[in-house]
């Protein structure tokens, strides 16, 4: 049994999707970010960074979105959400997971919270937009050449991760779905039962 501390539509969305894809028994505990529950001392004992997600695994709190996705895929190989260790596609999978985690996801923090980076808010927003759109360029070109999924013919946790991040761009001047191959990938992921189930559970309606 896993316990996921989450907030609807946040980075915990990837972990929740994976739990649903895997079919693993789990309990959800909502963290009210608007009320500052992520800064509660009790929660900080689980996640010193004061962010979501946090996943309780075998009684121990674990965090970092990409790390949790890799952990779940590894613990549940029967779900086929990651190539097995030693397979030719494993390197590609790790490459895309870390690219999303290290290059794309941090740029969204700049976009959503430019004031956290200093007084030059407009410059931060412009830099964030350039970085995000450059990532969409790279991902779209790859999907056009080797898709429909990031690993080719088979869906993986990386596709779920990319689609979560695409959702975050829905109100940007150029949302990810303006790139044709990204739009096709998003359509495939959004058609999966796990996506629809997550929307029902988390009470999401936009970008359904």
Buried (B, 14 or more C-beta within 10 A) or exposed (E): EBBBBBBBBBBBBBBBBBBBBBEBEBEBBBBEBEEEBBEBEEBEEBBEEBBBBBBBBEEEBBBBBBBBBBBBBEBBEEBBBBBEEEEEBBEBBBEBBEBBBEBBBEBBEBBEEBEEBEEEBEEBBEBBBEBBBEBBEEBBEBBBEBBBBBBEEEBBBBBBBBBBBBBBBEEBEEBBBBBEBBBBBBEBBBEBEBBEBBBEEBEBEEBE
